[in-house]
């Protein structure tokens, strides 16, 4: 693939935008993905360009998943797909493929990776540019993942409620209601447990509890919520092998554990 003009110009020397979720009320008009493209940069970095019909005010919420393979997923509410090129099979450096999935007026961008890496986003006009940073996955053995990080100057968030729900396909869903969209969240494995950390976040006393949900016959046996330093920690104890997905819907974070034999639905190309 030839190097693109938007890559050559200043080697993407723009200020990196912080991750921030868009409130549903801000979508006064339907947006559309018009072009999907990628290019290789120096030092093994890869840039993915998503050209939209209307400019974004903020980058969409993004998160990383390690099961069953490393992926980065971006959510585009109020957005359709207007390009025929919805998939790129790359198999280059750290990137395997890029895939657009539309469900109604909601679009997901799924970036499949060779291994976990860091990423940055920036907005230039109507384009969202995602730069995969080779070698920025953290220290060896450190599987902490970043979900929709907010700017450092933002006030701490507050967890109002932690609830459980069984899905139609026997998935166990942990629903975390926060005071506002966009908290920083780290998702990692610790032995058999799935650990979800919310740094710089408070919690309602009523939400500090343990939920035993084994009787619902999902991959989740229990959910325990506790204060950890200046933040909040969720320990999800699995009952069986699972796949995990996570997404943000307004002021709710949903972490879903699906039975290993079940498909992950729209998150997986």
C-alpha positions in Angstrom: 0.0 0.0 0.0 1.3 3.5 -0.9 2.0 5.9 1.9 -0.8 8.4 2.2 -0.6 12.1 2.2 -2.2 12.4 5.6 0.6 10.2 7.0 3.5 12.1 5.4 2.3 15.5 6.6 4.4 16.1 9.7 4.4 12.3 10.6 1.2 12.9 12.5 2.7 15.6 14.6 -0.6 16.7 16.2 -1.6 16.9 19.8 -3.1 13.6 21.0 -6.7 13.9 22.0 -7.8 12.3 25.3 -10.3 9.5 25.3 -13.8 10.7 26.0 -17.2 9.1 25.5 -19.9 11.1 23.7 -23.2 11.5 25.5 -26.2 10.3 23.4 -27.7 13.8 23.5 -24.8 15.2 21.5 -25.7 13.2 18.4 -28.0 15.7 16.8 -27.3 14.2 13.3 -26.4 10.8 12.1 -22.8 10.3 11.2 -21.3 7.8 8.7 -17.9 6.2 8.1 -17.0 7.0 4.5 -13.4 5.7 4.3 -11.3 3.2 6.2 -7.6 3.1 5.5 -4.2 2.4 7.1 -0.5 3.0 6.6 2.8 2.0 8.1 4.9 4.6 9.9 8.5 4.7 11.0 9.6 2.6 14.0 7.0 -0.1 13.3 4.0 2.1 14.2 0.8 1.7 12.2 -1.8 4.4 11.7 -5.5 3.7 10.9 -7.6 6.4 9.4 -11.4 6.5 9.8 -12.9 9.3 7.6 -16.4 10.3 8.7 -19.1 12.4 7.1 -19.1 14.8 10.0 -16.2 15.7 12.3 -16.1 14.2 15.8 -16.1 16.5 18.8 -14.1 14.0 20.8 -12.5 10.6 20.0 -14.9 7.7 20.6 -14.6 5.5 23.6 -12.0 2.7 23.1 -11.0 -0.3 25.1 -8.8 -3.4 24.7 -9.7 -7.1 25.0 -7.3 -10.0 25.5 -9.7 -12.9 25.1 -9.7 -14.9 22.9 -7.1 -12.6 21.1 -5.7 -9.1 21.5 -8.1 -6.5 20.1 -8.9 -2.8 20.4 -12.5 -1.8 19.9 -13.9 1.6 19.3 -17.6 2.5 19.7 -19.3 5.0 17.3 -22.9 5.7 18.5 -25.2 7.3 16.0 -23.0 6.2 13.1 -23.5 4.0 10.1 -21.1 2.6 7.5 -21.1 4.2 4.1 -18.0 2.5 2.7 -17.9 -0.8 0.8 -14.4 -1.5 2.3 -15.3 -2.7 5.8 -12.4 -5.1 6.3 -8.6 -5.0 5.9 -6.6 -8.2 6.4 -3.1 -6.9 7.2 -1.0 -9.4 9.0 1.8 -6.9 9.4 3.9 -5.9 12.4 1.5 -5.7 15.3 -1.7 -5.5 13.2 -3.7 -8.5 11.9 -6.9 -6.9 10.6 -9.3 -3.9 10.8 -13.0 -4.5 10.7 -16.2 -2.3 10.8 -19.4 -3.8 12.2 -22.7 -1.9 12.0 -25.8 -2.7 14.1 -28.6 -0.3 13.4 -27.2 3.2 14.0 -24.3 2.0 16.1 -20.9 1.1 14.6 -17.9 -0.7 16.1 -14.3 -0.6 14.8 -12.5 -3.8 15.7 -8.7 -3.8 15.4 -7.2 -7.3 15.7 -3.6 -7.4 16.9 -0.7 -9.8 16.9 -0.1 -8.9 20.5 -1.3 -6.2 23.0 0.0 -2.8 22.2 -0.7 0.8 23.2 -2.5 3.3 21.1 -3.2 7.0 20.7 -6.0 8.8 18.9 -6.2 12.2 17.3 -8.8 14.1 15.2 -7.9 16.0 12.0 -10.9 17.5 10.3 -13.4 14.7 9.6 -10.8 12.1 10.2 -10.1 10.0 13.3 -6.6 8.7 13.3 -5.6 5.8 15.6 -1.8 5.2 16.0 -0.7 1.8 17.3 2.4 2.2 19.3 4.7 -0.8 19.0 6.3 -1.8 22.3 3.8 0.2 24.5 1.9 -2.6 26.0 3.5 -2.3 29.4 6.1 -4.3 31.3 6.4 -8.0 30.7 3.6 -9.8 32.5 1.7 -6.6 33.1 -1.7 -7.1 31.4 -3.4 -3.9 32.6 -5.6 -2.4 29.9 -6.9 1.1 29.5 -10.5 1.9 28.9 -11.7 5.4 27.9 -9.1 7.4 29.9 -10.1 10.9 30.9 -7.9 13.9 31.2 -5.9 14.2 34.4 -7.6 17.4 35.3 -11.0 15.8 35.4 -12.6 15.3 38.8 -12.8 11.8 40.2 -15.8 9.7 39.2 -18.2 8.0 41.5 -19.6 4.5 41.2 -23.2 4.5 42.1 -24.2 0.9 41.6 -22.8 -2.5 40.6 -25.4 -4.9 39.2 -25.5 -8.3 37.5 -27.7 -9.4 34.6 -27.9 -12.7 32.6 -28.0 -12.2 28.8 -29.9 -14.1 26.2 -27.0 -16.4 25.4 -26.0 -17.3 29.0 -23.5 -14.5 29.2 -23.0 -12.9 32.6 -23.1 -9.1 32.5 -21.6 -6.9 35.2 -23.1 -3.4 34.9 -21.2 -0.6 36.6 -23.2 2.7 36.9 -20.9 5.8 37.3 -21.6 9.4 37.9 -20.5 10.4 34.4 -19.2 8.7 31.2 -15.5 8.2 30.7 -13.8 6.9 33.8 -10.3 5.4 33.5 -10.7 1.6 33.8 -8.0 -1.1 33.9 -9.0 -4.7 33.0 -6.5 -7.6 33.7 -6.3 -11.2 34.7 -5.0 -12.2 38.1 -4.8 -16.0 38.1 -8.3 -17.2 37.4 -9.9 -14.0 38.4 -10.8 -11.0 36.2 -9.8 -7.7 37.9 -11.4 -4.4 37.0 -9.7 -1.4 38.6 -11.1 2.2 38.6 -8.3 4.6 39.7 -9.2 7.9 41.3 -12.8 6.9 41.7 -15.1 6.9 44.7 -18.0 4.5 45.4 -21.4 4.6 47.1 -21.4 2.6 50.3 -24.4 0.6 49.1 -22.3 -0.6 46.1 -19.6 -2.1 48.3 -20.8 -5.7 48.4 -20.4 -9.2 47.2 -22.8 -10.8 44.7 -23.0 -14.6 44.5 -24.5 -15.3 41.1 -23.5 -19.0 40.6 -27.2 -20.0 40.5 -27.8 -18.0 37.3 -25.6 -20.5 35.3 -23.4 -18.0 33.6 -19.6 -18.0 33.5 -19.6 -15.7 36.6 -19.6 -17.2 40.1 -19.3 -14.1 42.1 -18.6 -10.3 42.0 -16.8 -8.5 44.9 -16.4 -4.8 45.1 -13.9 -3.1 47.4 -11.9 0.1 47.9 -8.3 -0.2 46.6 -6.1 2.8 47.5 -7.6 5.9 45.9 -9.9 3.8 43.6 -12.3 0.9 43.4 -11.7 -2.7 42.5 -14.1 -5.3 41.1 -13.0 -9.0 41.4 -15.0 -11.2 39.1 -14.7 -14.9 39.9 -15.4 -17.1 36.9 -17.3 -20.4 37.1 -16.0 -21.8 33.8 -13.8 -20.9 30.8 -15.0 -17.6 29.3 -14.4 -14.9 26.7 -14.7 -11.3 27.9 -16.0 -8.2 26.2 -16.5 -4.7 27.6 -18.2 -1.6 26.3 -19.4 1.7 27.5 -23.0 2.8 27.2 -23.5 6.4 28.4 -22.7 6.4 32.1 -22.6 2.6 32.3 -19.6 0.2 31.9 -20.6 -3.3 31.0 -18.2 -6.2 31.4 -19.6 -9.4 29.9 -18.3 -12.9 30.3 -19.5 -15.3 27.6 -19.2 -19.1 27.7 -16.1 -20.1 25.7 -18.1 -22.0 23.1 -20.3 -19.0 22.4 -19.5 -16.4 19.7 -18.6 -12.9 20.9 -21.2 -11.3 18.5 -20.4 -7.9 16.9 -17.1 -7.5 18.7 -15.5 -10.3 16.8 -15.0 -10.0 13.0 
